[in-house]
Amino acid sequence: MTETDPVRLTSAELRRARKVLGLTSEGLGERVGVRSDTVRKWESGRYQIPYGVRDDLRRVAIDRSAEIQDLIGSLLNGQAAETKE
């Protein structure tokens, strides 16, 4: 996680972002370097979401976008592609 973002995410924002990215709490946790139960505690409001998680989500979104583009490209070209999730 980075420390450059001065604004904390709310639990609702994090939950919505995770769902839009198509990730489970386990998948998001792996991508931001925390355990899945930590993600669930952030989303429930039991733990305060650290500064910098917003930046982590931006990075994850870029990675997911590239994965989706690769998959679509493979499907359009008639090639089998493997996904990470």
N, CA, C and O atoms as CSV, one atom per row, in Angstrom:
chain,resi,resn,atom,element,x,y,z
A,1,MET,N,N,0.835,-1.181,0.000
A,1,MET,CA,C,0.000,0.000,0.000
A,1,MET,C,C,0.875,1.237,0.000
A,1,MET,O,O,1.982,1.238,0.537
A,2,THR,N,N,0.364,2.271,-0.603
A,2,THR,CA,C,1.113,3.513,-0.637
A,2,THR,C,C,0.546,4.490,0.374
A,2,THR,O,O,-0.553,4.292,0.894
A,3,GLU,N,N,1.282,5.522,0.646
A,3,GLU,CA,C,0.869,6.524,1.622
A,3,GLU,C,C,0.599,7.878,0.962
A,3,GLU,O,O,0.595,8.897,1.653
A,4,THR,N,N,0.373,7.919,-0.350
A,4,THR,CA,C,0.243,9.204,-1.037
A,4,THR,C,C,-1.162,9.771,-1.015
A,4,THR,O,O,-1.328,10.960,-1.290
A,5,ASP,N,N,-2.164,9.000,-0.708
A,5,ASP,CA,C,-3.549,9.451,-0.758
A,5,ASP,C,C,-3.985,9.967,0.607
A,5,ASP,O,O,-4.005,9.196,1.566
A,6,PRO,N,N,-4.339,11.261,0.728
A,6,PRO,CA,C,-4.718,11.823,2.021
A,6,PRO,C,C,-6.174,11.570,2.405
A,6,PRO,O,O,-6.602,11.985,3.482
A,7,VAL,N,N,-6.951,10.892,1.538
A,7,VAL,CA,C,-8.371,10.673,1.806
A,7,VAL,C,C,-8.639,9.187,1.978
A,7,VAL,O,O,-8.305,8.379,1.111
A,8,ARG,N,N,-9.239,8.838,3.096
A,8,ARG,CA,C,-9.582,7.436,3.333
A,8,ARG,C,C,-10.855,7.080,2.579
A,8,ARG,O,O,-11.756,7.905,2.425
A,9,LEU,N,N,-10.913,5.851,2.118
A,9,LEU,CA,C,-12.131,5.319,1.531
A,9,LEU,C,C,-13.127,4.996,2.629
A,9,LEU,O,O,-12.739,4.703,3.760
A,10,THR,N,N,-14.398,5.048,2.302
A,10,THR,CA,C,-15.402,4.545,3.232
A,10,THR,C,C,-15.581,3.056,2.968
A,10,THR,O,O,-15.175,2.548,1.923
A,11,SER,N,N,-16.185,2.370,3.914
A,11,SER,CA,C,-16.414,0.938,3.728
A,11,SER,C,C,-17.322,0.689,2.525
A,11,SER,O,O,-17.106,-0.270,1.783
A,12,ALA,N,N,-18.326,1.531,2.320
A,12,ALA,CA,C,-19.231,1.366,1.178
A,12,ALA,C,C,-18.504,1.586,-0.145
A,12,ALA,O,O,-18.760,0.875,-1.116
A,13,GLU,N,N,-17.607,2.557,-0.193
A,13,GLU,CA,C,-16.836,2.800,-1.416
A,13,GLU,C,C,-15.943,1.610,-1.748
A,13,GLU,O,O,-15.841,1.201,-2.904
A,14,LEU,N,N,-15.306,1.067,-0.733
A,14,LEU,CA,C,-14.425,-0.079,-0.950
A,14,LEU,C,C,-15.220,-1.289,-1.443
A,14,LEU,O,O,-14.807,-1.966,-2.385
A,15,ARG,N,N,-16.347,-1.555,-0.811
A,15,ARG,CA,C,-17.183,-2.692,-1.203
A,15,ARG,C,C,-17.648,-2.544,-2.652
A,15,ARG,O,O,-17.597,-3.496,-3.431
A,16,ARG,N,N,-18.097,-1.348,-2.999
A,16,ARG,CA,C,-18.567,-1.107,-4.369
A,16,ARG,C,C,-17.430,-1.281,-5.373
A,16,ARG,O,O,-17.619,-1.906,-6.416
A,17,ALA,N,N,-16.264,-0.741,-5.071
A,17,ALA,CA,C,-15.111,-0.859,-5.969
A,17,ALA,C,C,-14.725,-2.321,-6.152
A,17,ALA,O,O,-14.440,-2.751,-7.270
A,18,ARG,N,N,-14.714,-3.081,-5.075
A,18,ARG,CA,C,-14.356,-4.499,-5.167
A,18,ARG,C,C,-15.332,-5.243,-6.067
A,18,ARG,O,O,-14.929,-6.056,-6.899
A,19,LYS,N,N,-16.616,-4.958,-5.892
A,19,LYS,CA,C,-17.625,-5.632,-6.707
A,19,LYS,C,C,-17.517,-5.232,-8.173
A,19,LYS,O,O,-17.612,-6.085,-9.055
A,20,VAL,N,N,-17.319,-3.946,-8.441
A,20,VAL,CA,C,-17.164,-3.485,-9.824
A,20,VAL,C,C,-15.948,-4.131,-10.474
A,20,VAL,O,O,-15.975,-4.459,-11.660
A,21,LEU,N,N,-14.889,-4.313,-9.705
A,21,LEU,CA,C,-13.682,-4.963,-10.224
A,21,LEU,C,C,-13.850,-6.467,-10.390
A,21,LEU,O,O,-12.989,-7.135,-10.962
A,22,GLY,N,N,-14.963,-6.995,-9.887
A,22,GLY,CA,C,-15.229,-8.423,-10.033
A,22,GLY,C,C,-14.354,-9.296,-9.161
A,22,GLY,O,O,-13.989,-10.407,-9.547
A,23,LEU,N,N,-14.018,-8.791,-7.978
A,23,LEU,CA,C,-13.119,-9.530,-7.089
A,23,LEU,C,C,-13.826,-9.941,-5.812
A,23,LEU,O,O,-14.719,-9.246,-5.328
A,24,THR,N,N,-13.420,-11.064,-5.281
A,24,THR,CA,C,-13.839,-11.481,-3.947
A,24,THR,C,C,-12.972,-10.735,-2.935
A,24,THR,O,O,-12.010,-10.063,-3.309
A,25,SER,N,N,-13.310,-10.855,-1.676
A,25,SER,CA,C,-12.455,-10.245,-0.655
A,25,SER,C,C,-11.078,-10.905,-0.668
A,25,SER,O,O,-10.071,-10.254,-0.389
A,26,GLU,N,N,-11.037,-12.196,-0.993
A,26,GLU,CA,C,-9.760,-12.895,-1.091
A,26,GLU,C,C,-8.940,-12.337,-2.253
A,26,GLU,O,O,-7.745,-12.076,-2.113
A,27,GLY,N,N,-9.594,-12.158,-3.401
A,27,GLY,CA,C,-8.897,-11.644,-4.580
A,27,GLY,C,C,-8.366,-10.238,-4.374
A,27,GLY,O,O,-7.242,-9.925,-4.767
A,28,LEU,N,N,-9.185,-9.386,-3.750
A,28,LEU,CA,C,-8.723,-8.023,-3.496
A,28,LEU,C,C,-7.596,-8.025,-2.476
A,28,LEU,O,O,-6.606,-7.312,-2.637
A,29,GLY,N,N,-7.744,-8.822,-1.431
A,29,GLY,CA,C,-6.695,-8.906,-0.416
A,29,GLY,C,C,-5.357,-9.312,-1.004
A,29,GLY,O,O,-4.324,-8.735,-0.664
A,30,GLU,N,N,-5.372,-10.312,-1.893
A,30,GLU,CA,C,-4.133,-10.744,-2.546
A,30,GLU,C,C,-3.504,-9.599,-3.338
A,30,GLU,O,O,-2.284,-9.435,-3.347
A,31,ARG,N,N,-4.331,-8.828,-3.988
A,31,ARG,CA,C,-3.821,-7.765,-4.862
A,31,ARG,C,C,-3.322,-6.538,-4.105
A,31,ARG,O,O,-2.487,-5.792,-4.617
A,32,VAL,N,N,-3.825,-6.321,-2.890
A,32,VAL,CA,C,-3.350,-5.161,-2.123
A,32,VAL,C,C,-2.453,-5.562,-0.953
A,32,VAL,O,O,-1.992,-4.709,-0.194
A,33,GLY,N,N,-2.209,-6.863,-0.814
A,33,GLY,CA,C,-1.250,-7.319,0.190
A,33,GLY,C,C,-1.766,-7.451,1.597
A,33,GLY,O,O,-1.021,-7.263,2.558
A,34,VAL,N,N,-3.071,-7.781,1.732
A,34,VAL,CA,C,-3.637,-8.015,3.063
A,34,VAL,C,C,-4.441,-9.309,3.030
A,34,VAL,O,O,-4.719,-9.850,1.960
A,35,ARG,N,N,-4.811,-9.796,4.203
A,35,ARG,CA,C,-5.624,-11.010,4.282
A,35,ARG,C,C,-7.076,-10.683,3.946
A,35,ARG,O,O,-7.517,-9.545,4.101
A,36,SER,N,N,-7.801,-11.677,3.493
A,36,SER,CA,C,-9.199,-11.473,3.116
A,36,SER,C,C,-10.047,-11.022,4.297
A,36,SER,O,O,-10.982,-10.241,4.122
A,37,ASP,N,N,-9.734,-11.505,5.504
A,37,ASP,CA,C,-10.519,-11.068,6.652
A,37,ASP,C,C,-10.292,-9.589,6.948
A,37,ASP,O,O,-11.170,-8.932,7.509
A,38,THR,N,N,-9.137,-9.060,6.581
A,38,THR,CA,C,-8.894,-7.626,6.734
A,38,THR,C,C,-9.792,-6.841,5.782
A,38,THR,O,O,-10.366,-5.823,6.166
A,39,VAL,N,N,-9.914,-7.309,4.550
A,39,VAL,CA,C,-10.805,-6.653,3.589
A,39,VAL,C,C,-12.233,-6.675,4.121
A,39,VAL,O,O,-12.934,-5.665,4.060
A,40,ARG,N,N,-12.665,-7.817,4.639
A,40,ARG,CA,C,-14.026,-7.918,5.179
A,40,ARG,C,C,-14.224,-6.979,6.373
A,40,ARG,O,O,-15.296,-6.395,6.528
A,41,LYS,N,N,-13.209,-6.834,7.207
A,41,LYS,CA,C,-13.321,-5.922,8.351
A,41,LYS,C,C,-13.351,-4.476,7.896
A,41,LYS,O,O,-14.054,-3.656,8.487
A,42,TRP,N,N,-12.588,-4.147,6.841
A,42,TRP,CA,C,-12.677,-2.795,6.272
A,42,TRP,C,C,-14.082,-2.535,5.764
A,42,TRP,O,O,-14.667,-1.486,6.035
A,43,GLU,N,N,-14.625,-3.503,5.021
A,43,GLU,CA,C,-15.945,-3.324,4.423
A,43,GLU,C,C,-17.057,-3.271,5.462
A,43,GLU,O,O,-18.084,-2.632,5.235
A,44,SER,N,N,-16.869,-3.925,6.580
A,44,SER,CA,C,-17.889,-3.908,7.638
A,44,SER,C,C,-17.765,-2.670,8.522
A,44,SER,O,O,-18.659,-2.375,9.315
A,45,GLY,N,N,-16.658,-1.950,8.384
A,45,GLY,CA,C,-16.436,-0.775,9.221
A,45,GLY,C,C,-15.755,-1.085,10.537
A,45,GLY,O,O,-15.563,-0.187,11.357
A,46,ARG,N,N,-15.383,-2.352,10.759
A,46,ARG,CA,C,-14.718,-2.699,12.019
A,46,ARG,C,C,-13.283,-2.199,12.070
A,46,ARG,O,O,-12.776,-1.862,13.140
A,47,TYR,N,N,-12.623,-2.150,10.905
A,47,TYR,CA,C,-11.268,-1.589,10.812
A,47,TYR,C,C,-11.325,-0.353,9.939
A,47,TYR,O,O,-12.034,-0.322,8.933
A,48,GLN,N,N,-10.578,0.661,10.328
A,48,GLN,CA,C,-10.466,1.853,9.502
A,48,GLN,C,C,-9.585,1.523,8.290
A,48,GLN,O,O,-8.537,0.892,8.424
A,49,ILE,N,N,-10.025,1.958,7.116
A,49,ILE,CA,C,-9.279,1.677,5.898
A,49,ILE,C,C,-8.068,2.606,5.856
A,49,ILE,O,O,-8.219,3.823,5.968
A,50,PRO,N,N,-6.876,2.046,5.697
A,50,PRO,CA,C,-5.666,2.872,5.705
A,50,PRO,C,C,-5.609,3.841,4.530
A,50,PRO,O,O,-6.190,3.611,3.469
A,51,TYR,N,N,-4.890,4.929,4.762
A,51,TYR,CA,C,-4.592,5.836,3.659
A,51,TYR,C,C,-3.838,5.038,2.599
A,51,TYR,O,O,-3.078,4.129,2.930
A,52,GLY,N,N,-4.039,5.364,1.368
A,52,GLY,CA,C,-3.311,4.701,0.300
A,52,GLY,C,C,-4.054,3.561,-0.359
A,52,GLY,O,O,-3.666,3.130,-1.444
A,53,VAL,N,N,-5.109,3.057,0.259
A,53,VAL,CA,C,-5.852,1.962,-0.348
A,53,VAL,C,C,-6.524,2.440,-1.632
A,53,VAL,O,O,-6.679,1.662,-2.572
A,54,ARG,N,N,-6.922,3.703,-1.682
A,54,ARG,CA,C,-7.504,4.250,-2.910
A,54,ARG,C,C,-6.487,4.129,-4.054
A,54,ARG,O,O,-6.853,3.756,-5.168
A,55,ASP,N,N,-5.227,4.438,-3.786
A,55,ASP,CA,C,-4.175,4.295,-4.808
A,55,ASP,C,C,-4.008,2.830,-5.209
A,55,ASP,O,O,-3.808,2.521,-6.384
A,56,ASP,N,N,-4.091,1.930,-4.226
A,56,ASP,CA,C,-4.006,0.502,-4.519
A,56,ASP,C,C,-5.146,0.079,-5.443
A,56,ASP,O,O,-4.937,-0.706,-6.368
A,57,LEU,N,N,-6.351,0.595,-5.197
A,57,LEU,CA,C,-7.494,0.250,-6.040
A,57,LEU,C,C,-7.307,0.755,-7.464
A,57,LEU,O,O,-7.704,0.089,-8.420
A,58,ARG,N,N,-6.706,1.923,-7.605
A,58,ARG,CA,C,-6.416,2.427,-8.957
A,58,ARG,C,C,-5.494,1.457,-9.700
A,58,ARG,O,O,-5.719,1.151,-10.871
A,59,ARG,N,N,-4.476,0.987,-9.024
A,59,ARG,CA,C,-3.540,0.038,-9.626
A,59,ARG,C,C,-4.237,-1.271,-9.968
A,59,ARG,O,O,-4.016,-1.831,-11.042
A,60,VAL,N,N,-5.073,-1.760,-9.067
A,60,VAL,CA,C,-5.807,-2.993,-9.313
A,60,VAL,C,C,-6.746,-2.824,-10.510
A,60,VAL,O,O,-6.875,-3.727,-11.336
A,61,ALA,N,N,-7.394,-1.673,-10.596
A,61,ALA,CA,C,-8.307,-1.415,-11.725
A,61,ALA,C,C,-7.554,-1.437,-13.053
A,61,ALA,O,O,-8.052,-1.975,-14.042
A,62,ILE,N,N,-6.380,-0.866,-13.077
A,62,ILE,CA,C,-5.565,-0.880,-14.298
A,62,ILE,C,C,-5.184,-2.315,-14.656
A,62,ILE,O,O,-5.271,-2.713,-15.817
A,63,ASP,N,N,-4.764,-3.084,-13.660
A,63,ASP,CA,C,-4.405,-4.489,-13.893
A,63,ASP,C,C,-5.607,-5.291,-14.396
A,63,ASP,O,O,-5.486,-6.064,-15.346
A,64,ARG,N,N,-6.764,-5.108,-13.761
A,64,ARG,CA,C,-7.976,-5.840,-14.170
A,64,ARG,C,C,-8.381,-5.457,-15.586
A,64,ARG,O,O,-8.795,-6.311,-16.369
A,65,SER,N,N,-8.263,-4.177,-15.915
A,65,SER,CA,C,-8.602,-3.715,-17.258
A,65,SER,C,C,-7.728,-4.409,-18.298
A,65,SER,O,O,-8.220,-4.847,-19.338
A,66,ALA,N,N,-6.445,-4.508,-18.016
A,66,ALA,CA,C,-5.528,-5.182,-18.937
A,66,ALA,C,C,-5.886,-6.663,-19.062
A,66,ALA,O,O,-5.845,-7.215,-20.162
A,67,GLU,N,N,-6.236,-7.312,-17.947
A,67,GLU,CA,C,-6.637,-8.718,-17.986
A,67,GLU,C,C,-7.880,-8.904,-18.843
A,67,GLU,O,O,-7.957,-9.839,-19.640
A,68,ILE,N,N,-8.842,-8.024,-18.681
A,68,ILE,CA,C,-10.089,-8.109,-19.444
A,68,ILE,C,C,-9.821,-7.877,-20.926
A,68,ILE,O,O,-10.360,-8.589,-21.773
A,69,GLN,N,N,-8.998,-6.894,-21.241
A,69,GLN,CA,C,-8.666,-6.624,-22.641
A,69,GLN,C,C,-7.947,-7.817,-23.264
A,69,GLN,O,O,-8.234,-8.180,-24.405
A,70,ASP,N,N,-7.024,-8.428,-22.537
A,70,ASP,CA,C,-6.323,-9.612,-23.036
A,70,ASP,C,C,-7.302,-10.757,-23.289
A,70,ASP,O,O,-7.219,-11.431,-24.316
A,71,LEU,N,N,-8.219,-10.973,-22.367
A,71,LEU,CA,C,-9.198,-12.042,-22.514
A,71,LEU,C,C,-10.083,-11.795,-23.732
A,71,LEU,O,O,-10.294,-12.699,-24.541
A,72,ILE,N,N,-10.597,-10.589,-23.866
A,72,ILE,CA,C,-11.457,-10.267,-25.003
A,72,ILE,C,C,-10.690,-10.420,-26.313
A,72,ILE,O,O,-11.212,-10.966,-27.285
A,73,GLY,N,N,-9.463,-9.941,-26.333
A,73,GLY,CA,C,-8.649,-10.090,-27.532
A,73,GLY,C,C,-8.453,-11.539,-27.897
A,73,GLY,O,O,-8.541,-11.899,-29.071
A,74,SER,N,N,-8.187,-12.383,-26.913
A,74,SER,CA,C,-8.009,-13.812,-27.152
A,74,SER,C,C,-9.294,-14.449,-27.670
A,74,SER,O,O,-9.259,-15.270,-28.587
A,75,LEU,N,N,-10.418,-14.073,-27.087
A,75,LEU,CA,C,-11.698,-14.633,-27.521
A,75,LEU,C,C,-12.035,-14.207,-28.949
A,75,LEU,O,O,-12.533,-15.006,-29.742
A,76,LEU,N,N,-11.762,-12.959,-29.265
A,76,LEU,CA,C,-12.052,-12.462,-30.610
A,76,LEU,C,C,-11.139,-13.092,-31.653
A,76,LEU,O,O,-11.516,-13.222,-32.818
A,77,ASN,N,N,-9.956,-13.475,-31.240
A,77,ASN,CA,C,-9.011,-14.119,-32.156
A,77,ASN,C,C,-9.149,-15.634,-32.158
A,77,ASN,O,O,-8.391,-16.324,-32.840
A,78,GLY,N,N,-10.113,-16.158,-31.400
A,78,GLY,CA,C,-10.357,-17.590,-31.371
A,78,GLY,C,C,-9.355,-18.380,-30.567
A,78,GLY,O,O,-9.223,-19.589,-30.757
A,79,GLN,N,N,-8.647,-17.722,-29.674
A,79,GLN,CA,C,-7.628,-18.402,-28.854
A,79,GLN,C,C,-8.175,-18.595,-27.445
A,79,GLN,O,O,-8.940,-17.771,-26.942
A,80,ALA,N,N,-7.780,-19.676,-26.830
A,80,ALA,CA,C,-8.159,-19.903,-25.433
A,80,ALA,C,C,-7.271,-19.042,-24.552
A,80,ALA,O,O,-6.078,-18.895,-24.816
A,81,ALA,N,N,-7.848,-18.480,-23.513
A,81,ALA,CA,C,-7.087,-17.648,-22.576
A,81,ALA,C,C,-7.414,-18.099,-21.161
A,81,ALA,O,O,-8.532,-18.532,-20.882
A,82,GLU,N,N,-6.439,-17.995,-20.276
A,82,GLU,CA,C,-6.642,-18.336,-18.879
A,82,GLU,C,C,-6.783,-17.068,-18.077
A,82,GLU,O,O,-6.114,-16.076,-18.363
A,83,THR,N,N,-7.655,-17.082,-17.061
A,83,THR,CA,C,-7.816,-15.937,-16.183
A,83,THR,C,C,-7.246,-16.264,-14.825
A,83,THR,O,O,-7.077,-17.433,-14.476
A,84,LYS,N,N,-6.948,-15.217,-14.048
A,84,LYS,CA,C,-6.368,-15.404,-12.714
A,84,LYS,C,C,-7.436,-15.589,-11.646
A,84,LYS,O,O,-7.148,-16.137,-10.582
A,85,GLU,N,N,-8.632,-15.156,-11.898
A,85,GLU,CA,C,-9.700,-15.255,-10.898
A,85,GLU,C,C,-10.605,-16.414,-11.189
A,85,GLU,O,O,-11.561,-16.652,-10.452
